């Protein structure tokens, strides 16, 4: 199945040594909450037939999209804390990266471009039910929100390459979580819009 790695961010804000600005933190938290709500709304009330419906053998079902969203949240957040923040600080490049924020955010929800998901994020039926997938996502997203609300890490000074958006700093990688779930929530809505999608 095709997939696009994602990332997002809002507006450029004054850079604070040792951490992100208040406005950056607020933007991140707001987007995390909004994309969480969009995912929950997209999967609410689905029957088992609807949850497992595939428009074509090579297309993902809603079950596979939901699994991918849930497991990606853990992996990407760990990537930020365990890898991105351990790279050498590059504060001289912050202004350049901030200018790319809007471009990255726009690219996240562009469903016209598809990319194959990494092997470790491919759906493998890790969750038996929709409820299990939603619960896993909810717990993991709360951990992301807790980190976003309290972190004093210098997210803007440390960066690592992304296969699509090139060099991204820790703040942008965190926003990748939010944009990623939004991207695949849009994919869920595409499945629901299929003419042969079960009525119940």
C-alpha positions as CSV (number, residue, x, y, z in Angstrom):
1,X,0.0,0.0,0.0
2,X,1.2,3.5,-0.7
3,X,1.7,5.9,2.0
4,X,3.4,9.3,2.5
5,X,5.4,10.1,5.5
6,X,4.1,13.3,7.0
7,X,5.0,16.3,9.0
8,X,3.5,19.7,9.8
9,X,4.0,22.9,11.6
10,X,2.3,26.2,11.8
11,X,3.9,29.7,11.9
12,X,7.4,30.8,12.5
13,X,7.9,32.2,16.0
14,X,10.8,33.6,18.0
15,X,13.3,30.9,18.8
16,X,14.0,30.4,22.5
17,X,17.3,28.9,23.5
18,X,16.8,25.5,25.1
19,X,13.2,25.0,23.9
20,X,10.3,26.1,21.7
21,X,8.4,29.3,22.0
22,X,5.0,29.5,23.7
23,X,3.3,30.1,20.4
24,X,5.0,27.0,18.8
25,X,4.0,24.9,21.8
26,X,0.4,26.1,21.6
27,X,0.2,25.4,17.8
28,X,1.6,21.9,18.3
29,X,-0.8,21.1,21.1
30,X,-3.8,22.5,19.2
31,X,-3.0,20.5,16.0
32,X,-2.5,17.3,18.0
33,X,-5.9,17.7,19.6
34,X,-7.6,18.6,16.3
35,X,-6.2,15.7,14.4
36,X,-7.0,13.3,17.2
37,X,-10.6,14.5,17.1
38,X,-10.7,14.0,13.3
39,X,-9.5,10.4,13.6
40,X,-12.0,9.6,16.3
41,X,-14.8,11.1,14.2
42,X,-13.8,9.2,11.1
43,X,-13.9,5.8,12.8
44,X,-16.9,6.3,15.1
45,X,-19.8,3.9,14.7
46,X,-18.2,1.6,12.1
47,X,-19.5,-1.9,11.7
48,X,-17.0,-4.8,11.4
49,X,-17.9,-5.0,7.7
50,X,-17.1,-1.4,7.2
51,X,-14.0,-1.5,9.3
52,X,-12.5,-4.4,7.2
53,X,-13.8,-3.3,3.8
54,X,-11.2,-3.2,1.0
55,X,-12.0,-1.4,-2.2
56,X,-9.3,-3.4,-4.0
57,X,-6.7,-6.1,-2.9
58,X,-3.9,-3.5,-3.0
59,X,-5.8,-0.8,-1.1
60,X,-5.8,-0.5,2.6
61,X,-8.9,-1.1,4.7
62,X,-9.9,1.3,7.5
63,X,-8.6,-1.3,9.9
64,X,-5.2,-1.1,8.2
65,X,-5.2,2.7,8.2
66,X,-6.1,2.8,11.8
67,X,-3.4,0.3,12.8
68,X,-0.8,2.3,10.8
69,X,-1.8,5.5,12.5
70,X,-1.6,3.9,15.9
71,X,1.8,2.3,15.6
72,X,3.3,5.2,13.7
73,X,2.6,7.5,16.7
74,X,4.9,5.4,18.9
75,X,7.6,5.1,16.4
76,X,7.8,8.7,15.3
77,X,7.8,10.1,18.9
78,X,10.6,7.7,19.8
79,X,12.5,8.8,16.8
80,X,12.4,12.4,18.0
81,X,13.5,11.6,21.6
82,X,16.0,8.8,20.8
83,X,17.5,10.0,17.5
84,X,16.8,13.5,16.4
85,X,17.6,15.1,19.8
86,X,20.8,13.2,19.9
87,X,22.2,14.7,16.7
88,X,24.7,17.6,17.0
89,X,22.9,20.9,17.5
90,X,22.8,23.1,14.4
91,X,21.3,26.4,15.6
92,X,22.6,28.3,12.5
93,X,20.1,26.4,10.3
94,X,17.0,27.1,12.4
95,X,15.8,30.1,10.3
96,X,16.1,28.1,7.1
97,X,14.1,25.2,8.6
98,X,11.4,27.5,10.0
99,X,10.8,28.8,6.5
100,X,10.0,25.3,5.4
101,X,7.3,24.8,8.0
102,X,4.4,25.9,5.8
103,X,5.6,23.8,2.8
104,X,5.8,20.8,5.0
105,X,2.4,21.3,6.4
106,X,0.9,21.6,3.0
107,X,2.7,18.5,1.8
108,X,1.3,16.3,4.6
109,X,-2.2,16.3,3.4
110,X,-1.5,16.1,-0.3
111,X,-3.0,12.7,-1.1
112,X,-2.0,12.9,-4.7
113,X,1.5,11.8,-3.8
114,X,1.9,8.3,-2.4
115,X,4.9,6.5,-0.9
116,X,5.3,3.0,0.4
117,X,5.2,2.7,4.2
118,X,8.4,1.4,5.9
119,X,8.3,-2.3,6.6
120,X,8.0,-1.8,10.4
121,X,4.9,0.4,9.9
122,X,3.1,-1.9,7.5
123,X,-0.3,-3.2,8.9
124,X,0.0,-6.8,10.2
125,X,-3.3,-7.1,12.1
126,X,-1.7,-6.1,15.4
127,X,-5.1,-5.2,16.8
128,X,-8.1,-7.6,16.8
129,X,-10.7,-4.9,16.9
130,X,-11.3,-1.2,16.1
131,X,-11.6,-0.6,19.8
132,X,-8.1,-1.9,20.4
133,X,-6.6,0.3,17.7
134,X,-8.4,3.4,18.9
135,X,-7.3,2.7,22.5
136,X,-3.7,2.2,21.5
137,X,-3.8,5.5,19.5
138,X,-5.5,7.3,22.3
139,X,-2.8,6.3,24.9
140,X,0.0,7.0,22.5
141,X,-1.4,10.4,21.5
142,X,-1.8,11.4,25.1
143,X,1.9,10.6,25.7
144,X,2.7,12.9,22.7
145,X,0.5,15.6,24.2
146,X,2.1,15.3,27.6
147,X,5.5,15.6,26.0
148,X,4.4,18.6,23.9
149,X,3.0,20.4,27.0
150,X,6.1,19.9,29.3
151,X,9.2,19.4,27.2
152,X,12.1,21.8,27.6
153,X,14.2,20.0,24.9
154,X,15.8,22.2,22.3
155,X,13.6,20.8,19.5
156,X,14.6,23.5,17.0
157,X,18.4,23.1,17.2
158,X,18.5,19.3,16.4
159,X,17.5,17.9,13.1
160,X,17.5,14.7,11.0
161,X,16.7,14.0,7.4
162,X,13.3,13.0,6.2
163,X,12.9,11.0,2.9
164,X,10.5,13.5,1.5
165,X,11.0,16.8,3.3
166,X,14.7,16.6,3.8
167,X,16.2,18.1,6.9
168,X,13.6,18.5,9.7
169,X,14.1,19.6,13.2
170,X,12.6,18.0,16.3
171,X,9.6,20.3,16.4
172,X,8.8,19.4,12.8
173,X,9.2,15.7,13.4
174,X,6.8,16.0,16.4
175,X,4.3,17.8,14.1
176,X,4.9,14.9,11.7
177,X,2.9,12.8,14.2
178,X,-0.1,15.1,13.9
179,X,0.0,15.5,10.2
180,X,0.6,11.8,9.7
181,X,-2.6,10.9,11.5
182,X,-4.5,13.6,9.5
183,X,-3.1,12.2,6.2
184,X,-4.3,8.7,7.0
185,X,-7.6,9.9,8.4
186,X,-8.2,11.4,4.9
187,X,-7.4,8.0,3.6
188,X,-10.1,6.5,5.8
189,X,-12.6,9.1,4.5
190,X,-11.6,8.0,0.9
191,X,-12.4,4.4,1.8
192,X,-15.8,5.5,3.3
193,X,-16.6,7.4,0.1
194,X,-16.1,4.3,-2.2
195,X,-19.4,3.4,-4.0
196,X,-19.2,-0.1,-2.8
197,X,-18.5,0.8,0.9
198,X,-21.0,-1.2,3.0
199,X,-24.0,0.7,4.2
200,X,-23.8,-0.9,7.6
